[in-house]
Amino acid sequence: MKKIILFFIAVILFSCEGSDTYQGKWKALDSNDKKFVITFFPKTFSIKDSIGEIKTYNYTQNSVKTENSIETYGIFLEDGRGYQIYFPLKDESIGLILDENGERMFTISRNGYKTYEEIYKLD
């Protein structure tokens, strides 16, 4: 019985951590094409701007949605704001961070700064 209780406690504690899919360092552009570096850790993330100023936020992951191989992760900040980390392509090295209204906050890429137009370009 103790093992079952410990298992459920472990699931609850670790289910709030961020997904491995988006953990790590991302190059990001905001809607004005200003450059940032966003780094996700299991329970925090930091945003570094072009002059080196860093802001750190605590978060929990509160949802995961997969539809037609497209993944969306919901995160909830300590101050009550919510965001989505959205991977519109099967390639999980390129994505978007959206606000609560679905508006684009950042484009993110593991390999370089990508504009919104580059992500959605027609080949």
Secondary structure, DSSP 8 states (H G I E B T S, - for coil): -HHHHHHHHHHHHHHTS--TTT-EEEEEEETT--EEEEEE-SSEEEEEETTS-EEEEEEEEEEEEEETTEEEEEEEETTS-EEEEEE-SS-TTEEEEE-TTS-EEEEEESSS---HHHHT---
